Amino acid sequence: MGLLIIAAYYFAGEGLGSSGGYRDVAIGVINGVSPEYAQANPYTAPHVADGHSPTNTWLVFELLGVIFGAILSAALYGRLKFVVGKAPHITNKKRLYLALLGGILWGIGTQLGRGCTSGLVLSGMAVNSLSGYIGLVAIFGFGFIFAYIFKSLWIKKN
Amino acid sequence: MEERLFQTARDIHGLYPHVHIWGFPIATYLFLGGLAAGILLFATLYYLKGKEDNMPFTVKIAPIFTFWFVIIGLMLLVYDLHHPKYVLELFTTFRIESPMSWGAWTLAAVSVLSLLWPLSYIDDIEAYLHERGWYKLDAITKFLRDLEHKWLIPHFIIMMFRKYRRFFAWILLFLSIILGIYTGILLSAFNAHPLWNNSILGPLFLTSGVSTGSAFVMWLSNNKKERKLMSTIDMALIATELFFIIHMIMGMQAGPEAYKQAAHLFLGGEFTVIFWVIFVGFGLVLPFILEALELKGKHIPPALPAILVLVGGFLFRIIMVAAGQMSEYPF
């Protein structure tokens, strides 16, 4: 991961990230549906101000590369199949609903915290940014608490 | 002060800054037409090669879908018209020099034949469904069998079709090629739009349509040999498609200024990323690699390369319809 971060800074001039790519795609969709709204909204406006497509960013390309590479790597090592990864005692439906809910919380959280595990912590710490270290403590600290609360979804009580 | 009203051609809706007349319905129709052409080409070709029992899905089952694809495509075409009633006028004449006339008559003939083709196999289709534990469609198959056995005219038509199926297969094979090429010719006949106006577009759309057809069969067939054959054919088609695309862009680059500007839409212009990264990368190269890995014995879910090819094919039509309208001769 360290080498990847160095390579990203060297070749792209930016760190790694994932939530930013989703944000850019979401803004791209908003801009496609209603350019006037995207221009007026204070959150989306800076991303559509220069006249370029909001999806024309390094993070979107990085995510496309991640999807391409993940499919290729799984295919090469015989792991390419459609499965819902979950604990055996919960249903697929429950798992998918909870994943959607988790994803929504992740989306809101990353935008309030200005980045996710990769953008805020990994790339932030790589440039010795204080927010990266605070993010690390917050993400992993709350991660332990949340894991404790939701462990029944993964481990069956006997 | 005197008030003056100015009206210029630029005020006409959908004309400025560039023509924007065709949108989603036309792109969808071009995709469905190509897909139907691909499925019918394989069905008739393998029937004529005597493989109807070895490749039941390709020859007997897949064509069931083509009638609906063609009908939905036709409905989208009519929906796009300003005066839908005038569509009937296309069938009051045949003009050999008009691609639209060719298309209208081909579509009409294909829709009739693609309905009769699966109807003539109704017993085999029912047996195929029962073999796989599908009894939900029994009411439909029974109704269609009754239609044939109880009514004189349908009985006569289907009986004749069955008797002369080989003859009709040749006609349908020919028509499916025309239909596949026609989706490209329809665009390339527009000489005011340099991106469309090139002779490789017909073969390119045909190849792309046949590729989506093979992906469709590969996805839904559960016969391993059939899937493997379709996968191999699809790889060859993707390679041909890539060759045509590069050839098309090279041809434009070597052409006059308007053509260079048309190529620029894909070489740094507005459609560069979506064309090369999404369509070529995810819709051609990735499925090609996955299909190659499958042939080498890796386990790949057939739905994945198939869906990539189908979505890529659809995206290709959307891009070509949108970019072509933007490409114009400089004022």
Interface residues (C-beta under 8 A of the other chain):
Chain A: N56 F61 L64 F68 I71 L72 A75 L76 G78 L80 K81 F82
Chain B: V273 V277 I278 G281 F282 L286 I289 L290 L293 K298 H299 I300 P301 A303 L304
